């Protein structure tokens, strides 16, 4: 439970009220039949109040402390009420300070989240006044101020529930705000990524689109092949993402022009690499593509947590010589021409 007002302010106000009740007990010390029980009641009330107002520990009062406060209410009520003469003219007056003191202690208990113990204390005051203090009777609920104490506990209960609900609502709103912020950031990132890819694609395809427009779509075989290479390069920008730098782009294009099929797949496994590590990994990838004679080259990132950043596989197609000798249709198969694992960190010999 979060208290909206500063805790020291609440403690100061409660301490003043509690001190006022003890002051009333001192000023009316001549009215009880015996002063010994009154001093005992003042002492245990003061101890309970000090313990309840200590600015340490959780805001919600521990159950043993709440039970102790309830026991203190019973004790000071029995100690003080048994020494007062409620039948004398004018009643007990301020000498019945135990009612207001109990109300203050129970209000503190309720404010700190232990409403059940607070209402049990009010119930005890009501029952004690009606059943035991016979000279006062039910009217004592009003004349002794029990209604006022119950009102303070009720207000404290309502405020505590309202503040707890407000705290939960604030937490929900904060969570919703964070989720909305994250969603907005993701949307902005997607928009930025789309704009970047569109701009990059436009820059790559602009020259070929102008050639297509100038020739009214009548392209030579060489131009058609260039369109296919351009399509592959655009696909690399989308699927390859961080697997690309200028060296990789150049080697991939050269490999495609010599007839190889190149596939680059970036699945986010190298996003945590530094710029220098990126350059080392990508330059090694470019070198592997340059040195390979494979017909199919596949480069894929490895998920985080592995010592490997990128795996490169090169496959070479060949015809079954026996099938060719028998003049059968060539049955193509693939054999591994290249297998490379590029580490995240340089391997020292």
Secondary structure by P-SEA (a helix, b strand, c coil): ccccccaaaaaaaaaaaaaaaaaaaaaaccccccaaaaaaaaaaaaaaaaaaacccccccccaaaaaaaaaaaaaaaaacccccccccccccccccaaaaaaaaaaaaaaaacaaaaaaaaaaaaaaaaaccccccccccccccaaaaaaaaaaaaaaaaaaaaaaaaaaaaaaaaaaaaaaaaaaaaaaaaaaaaaaaaaaaaaaaaaaaaaaacccccaaaaaaaaaaaaaaaaaacccccccaaaaaaaaaaaaabbbbbbbbccccccccaaaaaaaaaaaaaaaaaccccbbbbbbbcccccccbbbbbbbbbccaaaaaacccbbbbbcccbbbbbbcccccc
